[in-house]
Amino acid sequence: MNLPLTLRKLVTVICEADLEAHLVADLTQLGVRGYTITDARGSGAHGPRDAAWRASANIRVELLCDEAMAQQVAETLHERYYAHYGMVMFITDAAVLRPQKFSR
């Protein structure tokens, strides 16, 4: 079966939950059409992040886009937040199954 796949970049950002409103504003301003935000817990360079209280909560922001947008998002977030906030960002290749038209 040949599925209709489109190659995209998956941009994943894990950061302090307090940045959510700022990130949403930045992504909107950059022209990102969609994203997903979920709560995230774990441990890393900034120690355990267990979300027991807002100051220790993390979020995971994910978006699918073309390579140019991925670069723009990475550059903007790196410039604005990396030096002052706990944040990790990675970009991976993704083969996205295109949606089919709904028939009713």
Buried (B, 14 or more C-beta within 10 A) or exposed (E): EEEEEEEBBBBBBBBBBEBBEBBBEBBEEBEBEEBEBEEBEEEEEEEEBEBEEEEBBBBBBBBBBEEEBBBBBBEBBEEBBBEEBBBBBEBEEBEEEEEEEEEE
